[in-house]
Amino acid sequence: MKPDEVPTRVAALVEERRRMERELAELRRQVAMGGGAKAEAATRPRTSPV
């Protein structure tokens, strides 16, 4: 990575982290309100049928 690309990359990582924190907070709210199965399915890794 070139030094002049660092600020752009850092900004992208910060935005991604904010997005992920919002998503996590939403999933926690769903679990707290009884939507646990739905929230668990959303976070469970998807596997392809064999």
KEGUFI-282364 format. One record per atom (N, C-alpha, C, O, CB): residue number from 1; residue in three letters; x, y, z; atom name. Coordinates in Angstrom, 1 decimal. Glycine has a CB too. Layout:
N
SITE   pos   code       c1       c2       c3   site
SITE   NUM    ALA        X        Y        Z     CA
...
This chain:
50
SITE   pos   code       c1       c2       c3   site
SITE     1    MET      0.9     -1.2      0.0      N
SITE     1    MET      0.0      0.0      0.0     CA
SITE     1    MET      0.9      1.2      0.0      C
SITE     1    MET      1.9      1.3      0.7      O
SITE     1    MET     -1.0      0.0      1.2     CB
SITE     2    LYS      0.5      2.1     -0.8      N
SITE     2    LYS      1.3      3.4     -0.9     CA
SITE     2    LYS      0.9      4.3      0.2      C
SITE     2    LYS     -0.2      4.3      0.7      O
SITE     2    LYS      1.1      4.1     -2.3     CB
SITE     3    PRO      1.9      5.1      0.7      N
SITE     3    PRO      1.6      6.0      1.8     CA
SITE     3    PRO      0.4      7.0      1.5      C
SITE     3    PRO     -0.3      7.4      2.4      O
SITE     3    PRO      2.8      6.8      2.1     CB
SITE     4    ASP      0.3      7.4      0.3      N
SITE     4    ASP     -0.8      8.3     -0.1     CA
SITE     4    ASP     -2.2      7.7     -0.1      C
SITE     4    ASP     -3.2      8.4     -0.1      O
SITE     4    ASP     -0.6      9.0     -1.4     CB
SITE     5    GLU     -2.2      6.3      0.0      N
SITE     5    GLU     -3.5      5.6      0.0     CA
SITE     5    GLU     -4.0      5.4      1.5      C
SITE     5    GLU     -5.1      5.0      1.7      O
SITE     5    GLU     -3.4      4.2     -0.7     CB
SITE     6    VAL     -3.1      5.6      2.4      N
SITE     6    VAL     -3.4      5.3      3.8     CA
SITE     6    VAL     -4.6      6.1      4.4      C
SITE     6    VAL     -5.5      5.4      4.9      O
SITE     6    VAL     -2.2      5.6      4.7     CB
SITE     7    PRO     -4.7      7.4      4.2      N
SITE     7    PRO     -5.9      8.1      4.7     CA
SITE     7    PRO     -7.2      7.6      4.2      C
SITE     7    PRO     -8.2      7.5      4.9      O
SITE     7    PRO     -5.8      9.6      4.4     CB
SITE     8    THR     -7.2      7.2      2.9      N
SITE     8    THR     -8.5      6.7      2.3     CA
SITE     8    THR     -8.8      5.4      2.9      C
SITE     8    THR    -10.0      5.1      3.1      O
SITE     8    THR     -8.3      6.6      0.7     CB
SITE     9    ARG     -7.8      4.5      3.0      N
SITE     9    ARG     -8.1      3.2      3.6     CA
SITE     9    ARG     -8.5      3.3      5.0      C
SITE     9    ARG     -9.4      2.5      5.4      O
SITE     9    ARG     -6.8      2.3      3.5     CB
SITE    10    VAL     -7.9      4.1      5.8      N
SITE    10    VAL     -8.3      4.3      7.2     CA
SITE    10    VAL     -9.7      4.8      7.3      C
SITE    10    VAL    -10.5      4.3      8.1      O
SITE    10    VAL     -7.4      5.3      7.9     CB
SITE    11    ALA    -10.1      5.7      6.4      N
SITE    11    ALA    -11.5      6.3      6.4     CA
SITE    11    ALA    -12.5      5.1      6.1      C
SITE    11    ALA    -13.5      5.1      6.7      O
SITE    11    ALA    -11.6      7.4      5.4     CB
SITE    12    ALA    -12.1      4.3      5.1      N
SITE    12    ALA    -13.0      3.2      4.8     CA
SITE    12    ALA    -13.1      2.2      5.9      C
SITE    12    ALA    -14.2      1.7      6.2      O
SITE    12    ALA    -12.4      2.5      3.5     CB
SITE    13    LEU    -12.0      1.9      6.6      N
SITE    13    LEU    -12.1      1.0      7.7     CA
SITE    13    LEU    -12.9      1.5      8.9      C
SITE    13    LEU    -13.7      0.8      9.5      O
SITE    13    LEU    -10.7      0.7      8.2     CB
SITE    14    VAL    -12.8      2.8      9.1      N
SITE    14    VAL    -13.6      3.5     10.2     CA
SITE    14    VAL    -15.1      3.4      9.9      C
SITE    14    VAL    -15.9      3.1     10.7      O
SITE    14    VAL    -13.1      4.9     10.4     CB
SITE    15    GLU    -15.4      3.7      8.6      N
SITE    15    GLU    -16.8      3.6      8.2     CA
SITE    15    GLU    -17.4      2.2      8.3      C
SITE    15    GLU    -18.5      2.0      8.8      O
SITE    15    GLU    -17.0      4.1      6.8     CB
SITE    16    GLU    -16.5      1.2      7.9      N
SITE    16    GLU    -17.0     -0.2      8.0     CA
SITE    16    GLU    -17.2     -0.6      9.5      C
SITE    16    GLU    -18.2     -1.3      9.8      O
SITE    16    GLU    -15.9     -1.1      7.4     CB
SITE    17    ARG    -16.3     -0.1     10.3      N
SITE    17    ARG    -16.5     -0.4     11.8     CA
SITE    17    ARG    -17.8      0.2     12.3      C
SITE    17    ARG    -18.5     -0.5     13.1      O
SITE    17    ARG    -15.3      0.1     12.6     CB
SITE    18    ARG    -18.0      1.4     12.0      N
SITE    18    ARG    -19.3      2.1     12.4     CA
SITE    18    ARG    -20.5      1.3     11.9      C
SITE    18    ARG    -21.5      1.1     12.7      O
SITE    18    ARG    -19.4      3.5     11.9     CB
SITE    19    ARG    -20.5      0.9     10.7      N
SITE    19    ARG    -21.6      0.1     10.1     CA
SITE    19    ARG    -21.8     -1.2     10.9      C
SITE    19    ARG    -22.9     -1.6     11.2      O
SITE    19    ARG    -21.4     -0.2      8.6     CB
SITE    20    MET    -20.7     -1.9     11.1      N
SITE    20    MET    -20.7     -3.2     11.9     CA
SITE    20    MET    -21.2     -3.0     13.3      C
SITE    20    MET    -22.0     -3.8     13.8      O
SITE    20    MET    -19.4     -3.9     11.8     CB
SITE    21    GLU    -20.8     -1.9     13.9      N
SITE    21    GLU    -21.3     -1.6     15.3     CA
SITE    21    GLU    -22.8     -1.3     15.3      C
SITE    21    GLU    -23.5     -1.8     16.2      O
SITE    21    GLU    -20.5     -0.4     15.9     CB
SITE    22    ARG    -23.3     -0.6     14.3      N
SITE    22    ARG    -24.7     -0.4     14.2     CA
SITE    22    ARG    -25.5     -1.7     14.0      C
SITE    22    ARG    -26.5     -2.0     14.6      O
SITE    22    ARG    -25.1      0.6     13.1     CB
SITE    23    GLU    -24.9     -2.6     13.1      N
SITE    23    GLU    -25.6     -3.9     12.9     CA
SITE    23    GLU    -25.6     -4.7     14.1      C
SITE    23    GLU    -26.6     -5.4     14.4      O
SITE    23    GLU    -24.8     -4.6     11.7     CB
SITE    24    LEU    -24.5     -4.7     14.8      N
SITE    24    LEU    -24.4     -5.5     16.1     CA
SITE    24    LEU    -25.4     -5.0     17.1      C
SITE    24    LEU    -26.1     -5.8     17.8      O
SITE    24    LEU    -23.0     -5.4     16.7     CB
SITE    25    ALA    -25.5     -3.7     17.2      N
SITE    25    ALA    -26.5     -3.1     18.2     CA
SITE    25    ALA    -27.9     -3.5     17.8      C
SITE    25    ALA    -28.7     -3.8     18.7      O
SITE    25    ALA    -26.4     -1.6     18.2     CB
SITE    26    GLU    -28.2     -3.5     16.5      N
SITE    26    GLU    -29.6     -3.9     16.0     CA
SITE    26    GLU    -29.8     -5.4     16.3      C
SITE    26    GLU    -30.9     -5.7     16.8      O
SITE    26    GLU    -29.7     -3.6     14.5     CB
SITE    27    LEU    -28.9     -6.2     16.1      N
SITE    27    LEU    -29.0     -7.6     16.4     CA
SITE    27    LEU    -29.2     -7.9     17.9      C
SITE    27    LEU    -30.0     -8.7     18.3      O
SITE    27    LEU    -27.8     -8.4     15.9     CB
SITE    28    ARG    -28.5     -7.1     18.7      N
SITE    28    ARG    -28.6     -7.3     20.1     CA
SITE    28    ARG    -30.0     -6.8     20.6      C
SITE    28    ARG    -30.6     -7.5     21.4      O
SITE    28    ARG    -27.6     -6.4     20.9     CB
SITE    29    ARG    -30.6     -5.8     20.0      N
SITE    29    ARG    -31.9     -5.3     20.3     CA
SITE    29    ARG    -32.9     -6.4     19.9      C
SITE    29    ARG    -33.9     -6.7     20.7      O
SITE    29    ARG    -32.2     -4.0     19.5     CB
SITE    30    GLN    -32.7     -7.0     18.7      N
SITE    30    GLN    -33.6     -8.1     18.3     CA
SITE    30    GLN    -33.6     -9.3     19.3      C
SITE    30    GLN    -34.7     -9.8     19.6      O
SITE    30    GLN    -33.3     -8.6     16.9     CB
SITE    31    VAL    -32.5     -9.6     19.7      N
SITE    31    VAL    -32.3    -10.7     20.7     CA
SITE    31    VAL    -33.0    -10.4     22.0      C
SITE    31    VAL    -33.7    -11.2     22.6      O
SITE    31    VAL    -30.9    -11.1     20.9     CB
SITE    32    ALA    -32.8     -9.2     22.4      N
SITE    32    ALA    -33.4     -8.7     23.7     CA
SITE    32    ALA    -34.9     -8.7     23.6      C
SITE    32    ALA    -35.6     -8.8     24.6      O
SITE    32    ALA    -32.8     -7.3     24.1     CB
SITE    33    MET    -35.5     -8.4     22.5      N
SITE    33    MET    -36.9     -8.4     22.3     CA
SITE    33    MET    -37.5     -9.7     21.9      C
SITE    33    MET    -38.7     -9.7     21.5      O
SITE    33    MET    -37.3     -7.3     21.3     CB
SITE    34    GLY    -36.7    -10.8     22.0      N
SITE    34    GLY    -37.3    -12.1     21.7     CA
SITE    34    GLY    -37.1    -12.5     20.3      C
SITE    34    GLY    -37.7    -13.6     19.9      O
SITE    34    GLY    -38.7    -12.1     22.0     CB
SITE    35    GLY    -36.4    -11.8     19.5      N
SITE    35    GLY    -36.2    -12.3     18.1     CA
SITE    35    GLY    -34.9    -13.1     18.0      C
SITE    35    GLY    -34.2    -13.0     17.0      O
SITE    35    GLY    -36.1    -11.1     17.2     CB
SITE    36    GLY    -34.6    -13.8     19.0      N
SITE    36    GLY    -33.3    -14.5     19.1     CA
SITE    36    GLY    -33.1    -15.5     17.9      C
SITE    36    GLY    -32.0    -15.5     17.3      O
SITE    36    GLY    -33.3    -15.3     20.3     CB
SITE    37    ALA    -34.1    -16.3     17.6      N
SITE    37    ALA    -33.9    -17.3     16.5     CA
SITE    37    ALA    -33.6    -16.5     15.2      C
SITE    37    ALA    -32.8    -17.0     14.4      O
SITE    37    ALA    -35.1    -18.2     16.3     CB
SITE    38    LYS    -34.3    -15.5     14.9      N
SITE    38    LYS    -34.2    -14.7     13.7     CA
SITE    38    LYS    -32.8    -14.1     13.7      C
SITE    38    LYS    -32.1    -14.1     12.7      O
SITE    38    LYS    -35.2    -13.6     13.5     CB
SITE    39    ALA    -32.4    -13.5     14.8      N
SITE    39    ALA    -31.0    -12.9     14.9     CA
SITE    39    ALA    -29.9    -13.9     14.8      C
SITE    39    ALA    -28.9    -13.6     14.1      O
SITE    39    ALA    -30.9    -12.1     16.2     CB
SITE    40    GLU    -30.1    -15.1     15.4      N
SITE    40    GLU    -29.1    -16.1     15.3     CA
SITE    40    GLU    -28.9    -16.6     13.9      C
SITE    40    GLU    -27.8    -16.8     13.4      O
SITE    40    GLU    -29.5    -17.3     16.2     CB
SITE    41    ALA    -30.0    -16.7     13.2      N
SITE    41    ALA    -29.9    -17.2     11.8     CA
SITE    41    ALA    -29.2    -16.1     10.9      C
SITE    41    ALA    -28.5    -16.5     10.0      O
SITE    41    ALA    -31.3    -17.4     11.2     CB
SITE    42    ALA    -29.4    -14.9     11.3      N
SITE    42    ALA    -28.7    -13.8     10.5     CA
SITE    42    ALA    -27.2    -13.8     10.7      C
SITE    42    ALA    -26.5    -13.4      9.8      O
SITE    42    ALA    -29.3    -12.5     10.9     CB
SITE    43    THR    -26.8    -14.2     11.9      N
SITE    43    THR    -25.4    -14.2     12.2     CA
SITE    43    THR    -24.7    -15.5     12.0      C
SITE    43    THR    -23.4    -15.6     12.0      O
SITE    43    THR    -25.2    -13.8     13.6     CB
SITE    44    ARG    -25.4    -16.6     11.8      N
SITE    44    ARG    -24.9    -17.9     11.6     CA
SITE    44    ARG    -24.2    -18.0     10.2      C
SITE    44    ARG    -24.8    -17.6      9.3      O
SITE    44    ARG    -25.9    -19.0     11.8     CB
SITE    45    PRO    -23.0    -18.6     10.1      N
SITE    45    PRO    -22.4    -18.7      8.8     CA
SITE    45    PRO    -23.2    -19.6      7.9      C
SITE    45    PRO    -23.8    -20.6      8.4      O
SITE    45    PRO    -20.9    -19.3      9.0     CB
SITE    46    ARG    -23.3    -19.3      6.7      N
SITE    46    ARG    -24.1    -20.0      5.8     CA
SITE    46    ARG    -23.3    -21.2      5.2      C
SITE    46    ARG    -22.1    -21.0      4.9      O
SITE    46    ARG    -24.7    -19.2      4.6     CB
SITE    47    THR    -23.9    -22.3      5.1      N
SITE    47    THR    -23.2    -23.5      4.5     CA
SITE    47    THR    -23.9    -23.9      3.3      C
SITE    47    THR    -25.2    -23.8      3.2      O
SITE    47    THR    -23.1    -24.6      5.6     CB
SITE    48    SER    -23.2    -24.4      2.3      N
SITE    48    SER    -23.9    -24.8      1.1     CA
SITE    48    SER    -24.2    -26.3      1.3      C
SITE    48    SER    -23.5    -27.1      1.9      O
SITE    48    SER    -22.9    -24.6     -0.1     CB
SITE    49    PRO    -25.4    -26.7      0.7      N
SITE    49    PRO    -25.8    -28.1      0.8     CA
SITE    49    PRO    -24.7    -29.0      0.1      C
SITE    49    PRO    -24.2    -28.6     -0.9      O
SITE    49    PRO    -27.2    -28.3      0.2     CB
SITE    50    VAL    -24.6    -30.2      0.6      N
SITE    50    VAL    -23.6    -31.1      0.1     CA
SITE    50    VAL    -24.2    -32.1     -0.8      C
SITE    50    VAL    -23.6    -32.9     -1.4      O
SITE    50    VAL    -22.8    -31.8      1.1     CB
